Amino acid sequence: MKSKLSLVVLSGLLVFICFSCKKDKIETLGPKSYFPVFPGSYWEYLDSEGDTIVKRTASDCIEDIYCVGGDVVDGPYYVPVYEGVPIWGYSEHTGNPAHSYQSPGLVPVLSLSSSLGQAWEVWFDSGTEVSRKVVFRDSTIHVSGNEYYPTMMVEEFYSIGPWDYIWRYKRYYAEHIGLIKEERLNYDASIYTINLIDYHINY
């Protein structure tokens, strides 16, 4: 009876070790310097209407995979979650966007490797395409009385369609901080802005 009990305990231990090893083998895709979305972090902004906006990350990483047509293309990885979206390095894992929008799935938020002005697709729908491009890098900008360097600016714009080459967003990122300023062009041609006033990065 003792030997049978020992065998059951040993088998359970081996199963536990087996599953623990499998979990430990999953790689973590950590945040990058211009988008340091470490779990438990937040960024506080003051918008052009005088309201406070807070963007946050989830308290922990999640396990995520990248699939195309039901097939696993990449992963699984443990990745941070920013504003409800899994982040793979400098890319947001949008999956299947709402409505009929078609998206590449993993969409770069910004790029350090692309040439200035080189565009990448964000989404395409019914003859309208939205893309992003890096306008400048390694620059100094001032936001809310603070100087930031090095910074880069990423512009999101209509690359195909009736609003051809009209910009939608301009986002400014500072190294080791992340998004410090965002401008949005409204339909009435007014510009809505958010500026960083406080942040906590949970390294």
SVG drawing of the C-alpha trace seen along z (x, -y; Angstrom):
<svg xmlns="http://www.w3.org/2000/svg" viewBox="-19 -75 38 77">
<polyline fill="none" stroke="black" stroke-width="0.4" points="0.0,0.0 2.9,-2.3 4.6,-1.7 1.4,-2.4 0.9,-5.7 4.5,-6.6 4.1,-5.9 1.0,-8.1 2.8,-11.0 5.8,-10.6 3.7,-10.6 1.9,-13.7 5.2,-15.4 6.5,-14.5 3.4,-15.9 3.8,-19.1 7.5,-19.4 6.6,-18.7 4.0,-21.5 6.3,-23.9 9.1,-23.3 6.7,-24.0 5.6,-27.2 9.2,-28.3 10.1,-27.8 7.7,-30.4 9.7,-33.5 8.8,-37.0 8.8,-39.8 9.8,-42.7 9.0,-46.4 11.3,-48.5 13.0,-51.8 10.7,-54.2 7.6,-52.2 8.4,-51.0 5.0,-49.5 6.1,-47.5 3.2,-45.9 1.9,-48.2 2.9,-51.5 0.8,-54.6 1.1,-57.9 -1.0,-60.9 -1.9,-63.6 -3.6,-67.0 -5.7,-67.4 -6.6,-70.6 -10.0,-70.7 -8.5,-70.8 -9.3,-67.2 -6.9,-64.6 -6.3,-61.4 -4.5,-58.3 -3.2,-55.5 -2.2,-52.3 -0.7,-48.9 -2.2,-45.7 -0.6,-44.5 0.9,-41.4 1.9,-40.0 -0.4,-37.6 0.3,-34.6 -0.4,-35.5 0.0,-33.9 -0.2,-35.3 -2.5,-33.4 -3.3,-33.8 -6.2,-31.8 -6.3,-29.7 -2.7,-28.7 -0.2,-29.8 2.4,-32.0 4.4,-33.1 4.3,-32.5 3.3,-31.8 5.0,-34.6 4.3,-36.4 3.7,-40.1 2.6,-43.3 -0.8,-44.8 -1.2,-48.5 -4.7,-50.0 -6.2,-46.5 -4.0,-45.7 -1.1,-43.1 2.2,-44.6 4.9,-42.7 8.0,-44.9 7.1,-47.9 3.9,-46.3 0.4,-46.2 -1.5,-42.9 -4.7,-44.2 -6.0,-40.8 -9.2,-41.2 -10.3,-44.8 -13.9,-45.9 -16.3,-46.2 -14.9,-45.1 -11.5,-46.6 -8.6,-44.5 -5.4,-44.7 -2.0,-42.9 -2.6,-41.8 0.8,-42.9 1.0,-46.6 4.1,-48.6 3.3,-51.5 6.6,-53.0 9.8,-51.9 13.5,-52.4 14.6,-50.6 12.4,-52.1 13.7,-55.1 12.1,-58.5 9.0,-58.8 8.7,-55.1 5.1,-54.1 3.6,-50.9 -0.1,-49.9 -2.3,-50.1 -5.6,-49.1 -7.5,-49.0 -11.3,-49.1 -13.5,-49.7 -10.9,-51.6 -9.5,-53.6 -6.1,-52.8 -4.5,-54.2 -0.7,-54.1 2.0,-55.3 5.5,-56.8 8.3,-58.2 8.7,-61.9 11.8,-62.6 14.1,-60.9 16.7,-62.1 15.1,-65.5 14.4,-67.7 10.9,-68.8 9.2,-70.6 6.0,-69.3 4.3,-70.9 7.5,-72.9 9.8,-69.9 12.5,-69.1 12.7,-65.6 15.6,-64.1 15.9,-62.0 12.4,-61.9 10.7,-60.7 7.4,-61.6 5.1,-59.1 2.4,-60.4 -0.7,-58.3 -2.4,-59.4 -4.8,-58.3 -2.6,-56.8 -5.3,-55.7 -8.9,-57.0 -11.0,-60.2 -8.9,-61.8 -5.6,-60.9 -2.6,-62.0 -4.5,-63.9 -2.9,-63.2 -5.1,-61.7 -2.6,-61.6 0.8,-62.8 2.4,-61.0 5.7,-62.0 7.7,-59.4 10.7,-59.9 13.2,-57.2 12.7,-55.5 9.3,-57.3 7.0,-56.5 4.2,-58.7 4.7,-62.2 2.3,-64.0 -0.4,-63.2 -2.3,-65.4 -5.5,-64.4 -7.0,-66.2 -10.8,-66.4 -13.2,-66.5 -13.8,-70.2 -10.0,-70.8 -9.5,-71.6 -6.7,-69.8 -7.2,-67.8 -4.0,-67.4 -2.8,-65.5 0.5,-66.4 2.3,-64.3 2.3,-65.7 3.2,-62.7 4.2,-59.1 5.3,-56.0 7.2,-53.2 7.3,-50.0 10.7,-48.7"/>
</svg>
